[in-house]
């Protein structure tokens, strides 16, 4: 097909477009040629995983890159190569990353979907990056730096609830957030007509968010429209939703395209960059531009090909550690809820970067269990109520953390953490590693767990096992023998690891005390998140490890075991469930030969099961016998007598310990 240089693209003759927008056209061509080369590299077996190209959508990235400023934050998705190149990334960094090389922008850890440079971030989870971008926008608003956050989504992402939770909060909080929806008519292989109800812009308008509309086919107008949209968000510190109609010319990923070939070909004929390439084929300026772009890509591939792969990740080893050092434990008696209030209040007073968000956390309510009582009055603007949007608020915490804030997110009941697991598992836990340790995520998620309050099946669970074992995170728990304020102080002294704090709700009204019964001593390991030991003054016959709120029952059982059966037990109460410090347990079991682990959650695939397995692996025959006490394998009833029958108590622990010693 022959096209003259007078061909009109976006209202401009091709030669005039080249005159007026040489930089923009070079960027668009660079994106297309880079992605075409990436597809070639995949066919040559030089890439790992998958490649999602944005061929056909380049001018969306170009328009945003042209409009955004150097302090603005950009978030993208699995189809983000163009966004990366248009907002400051280089071809060399991108190609080396996708080829998995040490010279890649994330040292090969992130690959095609997980890129980070400066203020650019991408993640491959559909919709998940939207609440993170809202959190970054919140950070921009809190700091008053005049910057905005922009996030790219596809029309397929409009099926994700995270988008709407985030739009609601962005609108209510006046966040400087620009949502750019690249409307390419297909979500992977499924046509939009099959999955999308109603009007795209009307969805954002329902939250009071201003909307705009552009089209990559009229890319000159899109350039100016996007600039005005960015200026509007910056000027008014209000969110804006920009729908950009476009078309993805290549397959969703690599070659898996089942769209009708004639349908796709018709879009190729109308593609503005393809028209420009044909129209300007003989223009010396265009030829020189193509040659320059191709040489940049060729050099990048050559350099990446010659570069080494990075070193394999190293898992911190537990083996070979020195025996734990113990220190006497002394502190004043205090109700746990007051200790939490004191710890959070101290952190807010000491560091203006600490921000607390959650449902009903502001005064006068102060949280469902009053853990944030009066904090919003003392620190206005940094303790904020949120909607009932667990996924979004943990994501906003992630974004605040990336912005340099010390985010604290309260989830009203631990049972609801399942709604936010994506932000914990696929975002908070992954950012530091897949972005080559160039970022930290100082996020603390707090939540009450456990039963014995008569709240029933959906408000009484202990779900620790769903958050432990996620590399790059830390899971802590409260118990009755270590002050919550001290544990919070230790976290804020080292806040850069995403941390999940389990607060057994039965502890809130109880006092934490260092006063011990006769015949026992209280000590703790000399580390920030210690294991507490209640040790008998004579040799112990069994080691009991109790997790969280059930520790008080385990302690009573240990006392009764001594009084009623003249058997001694050493009780260990860890404050860190993950990474779990097994050394204090090993030290104790080497002496007793018997291990009983007590937890309030389900026993199968649990924290307790992991502790027993680890001790068995490490000690072998030196572990003579082991047992576990956990909840019954059924949902937790609301009726108090039935609930007590389902959850472990003093009697069950006492009986299990007696049987264990008898073996």
MOUR-V153837 format. One record per pair of residues at least 24 apart in sequence whose ideal C-beta (glycine too) atoms are under 6 Angstrom apart, sorted by the first residue. I is the first residue (numbers start at 1). J is the second residue. D is the distance in whole Angstrom. If there is no record, write none. Layout:
BEGIN
I:J:D, I:J:D
END
This chain:
BEGIN
3:278:4, 3:279:5, 5:279:5, 7:275:6, 7:279:4, 9:272:5, 9:275:5, 9:276:6, 10:218:5, 10:219:5, 10:220:4, 12:220:6, 14:276:5, 14:279:4, 14:280:5, 24:62:5, 26:289:6, 27:62:5, 27:86:6, 28:58:4, 28:59:6, 28:62:5, 28:273:6, 29:293:5, 30:293:5, 31:58:5, 31:82:4, 31:85:5, 32:58:6, 33:293:5, 33:297:6, 34:91:5, 34:297:6, 35:81:6, 37:297:5, 42:254:6, 46:99:6, 47:98:6, 48:100:5, 49:111:6, 50:253:5, 51:112:5, 51:254:6, 52:78:5, 52:79:4, 52:253:5, 53:250:5, 54:79:5, 54:82:4, 55:249:5, 55:250:5, 56:247:5, 56:248:5, 56:249:4, 56:271:6, 57:182:6, 57:246:5, 58:82:5, 59:216:4, 59:219:4, 59:222:6, 60:182:5, 60:216:6, 60:244:5, 60:246:6, 61:86:4, 62:86:5, 63:222:5, 63:223:5, 63:226:4, 64:226:6, 66:223:6, 67:226:5, 67:227:4, 67:230:4, 68:150:6, 68:230:6, 71:147:4, 72:147:5, 72:148:5, 73:119:5, 73:136:5, 73:149:4, 74:120:5, 74:150:5, 75:121:5, 75:129:5, 75:133:4, 75:151:4, 76:122:4, 76:152:5, 78:113:5, 78:124:4, 80:122:4, 83:152:6, 84:115:5, 87:120:5, 89:117:5, 91:296:5, 91:297:6, 91:300:5, 92:300:4, 95:300:5, 95:301:6, 95:304:5, 96:304:4, 96:307:6, 99:304:5, 101:304:5, 101:307:4, 102:307:6, 102:308:5, 102:310:4, 103:307:4, 106:435:6, 106:436:4, 107:310:4, 107:436:4, 108:310:5, 109:434:5, 109:436:6, 110:434:4, 114:434:4, 116:435:4, 125:426:5, 126:157:5, 126:160:6, 127:157:5, 127:160:3, 127:162:4, 127:163:5, 128:422:5, 128:427:6, 130:162:5, 130:163:5, 130:166:4, 131:162:6, 131:166:5, 131:392:4, 131:395:3, 131:396:5, 132:395:5, 132:398:5, 132:399:4, 134:166:5, 134:169:6, 134:170:5, 134:175:6, 134:177:6, 134:396:5, 135:396:4, 135:398:6, 135:399:2, 135:400:5, 136:399:4, 136:402:6, 136:403:5, 137:175:4, 137:176:5, 137:177:4, 138:175:6, 139:400:5, 139:403:3, 139:405:6, 140:176:6, 141:175:6, 148:176:4, 148:178:6, 148:233:5, 148:234:5, 149:177:5, 150:178:4, 151:179:6, 152:180:5, 153:181:5, 154:182:5, 155:183:5, 155:192:6, 156:187:3, 162:391:5, 165:389:4, 165:391:6, 165:392:4, 166:392:5, 167:204:6, 167:207:5, 167:209:6, 168:207:5, 169:392:6, 170:239:4, 171:207:5, 171:208:5, 171:209:5, 171:239:6, 174:237:5, 174:238:6, 175:239:6, 176:233:5, 176:237:5, 177:239:4, 178:233:5, 178:240:5, 179:241:5, 180:242:5, 181:243:5, 182:244:5, 182:246:6, 183:243:5, 183:245:5, 184:246:5, 184:247:6, 184:248:4, 188:252:4, 189:258:5, 200:243:5, 201:243:6, 204:241:4, 209:239:5, 209:241:5, 210:240:5, 211:241:5, 212:242:5, 213:243:5, 214:244:5, 215:245:4, 216:246:4, 217:272:6, 219:272:6, 321:583:5, 323:587:6, 324:525:5, 324:583:5, 324:584:5, 325:526:4, 326:523:4, 327:524:6, 327:526:5, 328:523:6, 329:514:6, 329:522:5, 329:523:6, 329:524:5, 330:514:5, 331:483:5, 331:514:5, 333:511:5, 333:513:4, 334:512:6, 335:511:5, 336:484:6, 336:507:5, 336:508:5, 336:512:6, 337:370:6, 337:371:6, 337:508:4, 339:483:5, 339:484:4, 339:485:4, 340:371:5, 340:484:5, 341:373:6, 342:485:5, 343:484:6, 343:485:4, 343:488:3, 345:375:6, 347:492:5, 348:379:5, 353:405:5, 353:406:5, 354:406:4, 355:382:5, 355:400:6, 355:405:5, 355:407:6, 356:383:5, 356:408:4, 357:384:5, 357:386:5, 357:393:6, 357:409:6, 358:386:6, 358:410:3, 359:386:6, 359:388:6, 359:412:5, 361:410:6, 368:412:5, 369:448:6, 369:508:5, 390:416:5, 390:419:4, 390:420:4, 391:419:5, 391:420:5, 394:420:4, 394:423:4, 395:423:5, 397:443:5, 398:423:6, 398:427:5, 398:428:5, 401:441:5, 401:442:5, 401:443:5, 406:442:5, 406:495:5, 407:443:5, 408:444:5, 409:445:5, 410:446:5, 411:447:4, 413:459:5, 414:447:4, 414:448:6, 414:449:3, 414:463:6, 415:458:5, 415:459:6, 415:461:5, 417:447:6, 425:470:6, 428:498:4, 429:470:5, 429:472:5, 429:473:5, 432:472:6, 433:472:6, 440:496:4, 441:498:5, 442:495:4, 442:496:5, 443:498:5, 444:499:5, 445:500:5, 446:501:5, 448:503:5, 448:505:4, 449:502:5, 449:504:6, 450:504:4, 450:505:5, 450:506:6, 450:549:5, 450:600:5, 451:636:5, 451:643:6, 451:647:5, 452:506:5, 454:638:6, 454:640:5, 456:638:4, 457:635:4, 457:636:5, 460:636:4, 462:600:4, 462:601:3, 464:502:6, 464:601:6, 464:607:6, 465:606:5, 465:607:6, 467:500:5, 468:577:5, 468:578:4, 468:607:6, 473:498:5, 474:499:4, 475:500:5, 475:577:4, 475:578:4, 476:501:5, 476:575:6, 476:576:6, 477:502:4, 477:548:4, 477:577:6, 478:503:5, 478:507:6, 479:548:6, 479:551:4, 479:573:5, 480:512:6, 480:551:6, 480:552:5, 481:532:5, 481:573:5, 482:532:5, 482:575:6, 483:512:5, 487:575:6, 490:528:4, 490:529:6, 502:548:6, 504:548:5, 504:549:3, 506:549:5, 507:549:5, 517:559:6, 525:584:6, 529:575:5, 529:576:4, 530:575:6, 531:572:6, 531:574:5, 531:584:4, 532:573:4, 533:572:6, 534:571:4, 535:570:5, 536:568:4, 538:568:6, 540:568:5, 540:569:6, 540:570:4, 540:592:5, 541:567:5, 541:568:5, 541:661:5, 542:569:5, 542:592:5, 542:594:4, 542:657:6, 542:660:6, 542:661:5, 543:570:5, 543:588:4, 543:589:5, 543:592:5, 543:595:5, 544:569:5, 544:571:5, 544:596:5, 545:572:5, 545:585:6, 545:597:5, 546:573:6, 546:598:4, 547:599:4, 550:598:5, 550:600:5, 553:649:6, 553:650:5, 553:653:6, 554:598:5, 554:653:5, 556:650:5, 557:650:5, 557:653:4, 557:654:4, 560:654:6, 561:657:6, 567:661:5, 577:607:6, 582:614:5, 585:615:6, 586:618:6, 589:615:6, 593:624:4, 594:624:6, 594:625:5, 594:660:5, 595:626:4, 596:627:5, 596:656:6, 596:657:5, 596:660:6, 597:628:5, 598:629:5, 598:653:6, 599:630:5, 600:631:6, 600:647:6, 601:631:6, 602:631:6, 603:628:5, 603:630:3, 625:660:5, 625:663:4, 627:656:5, 627:660:5, 629:653:6, 629:656:5
END
